[in-house]
Amino acid sequence: MFFVSAALIGIIAVIPAIMWARHQRTAILVKAAGWGLIAAASIYVIAALGRADGLWKIIELMGVGAFGCCYWLANKRPLWALAWGWALHPVWDIFLHYLGPGNYIIPAWYSIACAVFDVFVAAYLFWRDYQQRHPVDVVRLW
């Protein structure tokens, strides 16, 4: 039940984000998704400030740098690079903070909710990237 409740938090949080993103131009979506990815990684840094030692804070800062690189790579192929960043962030959430050694940094429910949120954002960005590269011609049947 705990896992389901935490996953529902992630789903409820992602619905308005995707509804908003559907009506945005790509340039605005890239900025929002890029800064959102950096913010998602930065939450772990903020949480680590009061709970972790120096080495762990460096690990968290490296995560911000890694996910920030996805935003930087978005200059070449915007949505694809960001979609991969959002798709990899659940690995950070689950294997480092839920199951791994960083599980004392953030509450377990947050790691699950964040991972679910990230998966849906990544799926949306992959879908939007695909739609841009493969536009559908509207065919009228009558």
N, C-alpha and C positions, 0 to 999 in steps of 0.2 A: 504493500500500500504506500509505503514511503516513496519508493521509486516512481510510482504512478503519479503521486501528488506533486513531486518535484518536476516530473516531465510535463505535467499539465501547466505548471507555472511557466515553463519555457514556451509552451504552445500558446498560451494566453498572451505572453509578452510579444511573441513574434507576429501575431496576426495584424495588429495595427501597423507594425513596421513594413510588412509586405504590402498591405493595402496602400500605404503611403508611397512605397517604392514603385508600384504599378503605374503611377501617374507622373513619374519624374523622367526628365530627359536623362540620357546616359551620363552626361558630364556631372550633373547634380548627384545622381545615384552613385557614381564612382567616389565622389568626395564624401558622401554620407557613409557609404560602406567602408571606405578606407579609414576614415576617422573613427567610425564605430568599431572596427577591428582593433585599432590602436587602443581605444578606450576599454574594450573587453580585456585586452592583455594588461592594461594599466591597473585595472581593478585588483589584480593579483599582487602587483607591486605595492599598492596602497595597503592591502591587507597584510603583506609581509613586513611592512615598516614596524609594526608593533609586535609582531609575533616571531620573526625569524632572525637568524644570525646573518652576518655579513655575506657569507657565501651564498646563502639562499636568496638574498636580495639581489645579488649579481645574476643568479639564474633567472629570476623573474624579470630583471631588466633586459637580459638577453632575449627573453620571449617577446618583450615589447619591440626590440630591434628586429627580430625575425619576422614578426607580423607586420611591422612597419615596412620591411622590405617588400612584402606583398603589395602594399600600397604604392611603393616606389616603382615596382615592376608594372604597375597598372598603367604607366605611361606608354608601354608598348602594346599591350592587349588588355584593356581596362578590366572588363568584367571577368575574364578568364582568370587573371592573376588574383583578383580579390576573391573569386569563388574558391580557389584553392586555399587561400589564406583562411577563409571561414571554414572550409572543410577540414583543415588541419587543426584548427583551434580546439575541437572536441578531444583530440588526442591529448592536448595540453590539459584540458579540463579533467578528463577521466583518468588517464594513466599517470599523470603527475600529481593531481590534487585530490582525486577521489580514491583511487587505488594505491597511489604511489606515496613517496616519502613526504610530499607536501600536503598531506591530508589534514594537517593541523592548521594550515594557513587560512583556509576558507571553509565554511560549513558544507557538509556533504550535499545538502539539498541544492545549494547554489551551483556546485559543480555539475550536477545532473541537469538542472534547469538551463544553465548556460550551454551545455553540450547540445541539448535539444534545440535551443534557440539557434545555435551556430549551424546545425545540420540543415534546418529549414532555410536559413539565410543563404547558405552555400547552394542548396538545391535551386532556390529562386534565381541566384546569380548565374548558375550554370544554364538554367533554362533561358534566361534573358539573353545571355551570350549566344546561345544556340539560335534563338529567334532572330537576333541581329545578323548572324552569319548566313542564315537560311530563311530569308523572308518568304512568307507564304503568299502566293498570288490568290486573290479571291476569285473563285470560279462561280459564276452564276449559272444555276441549272435551268433557269427559265428566261 
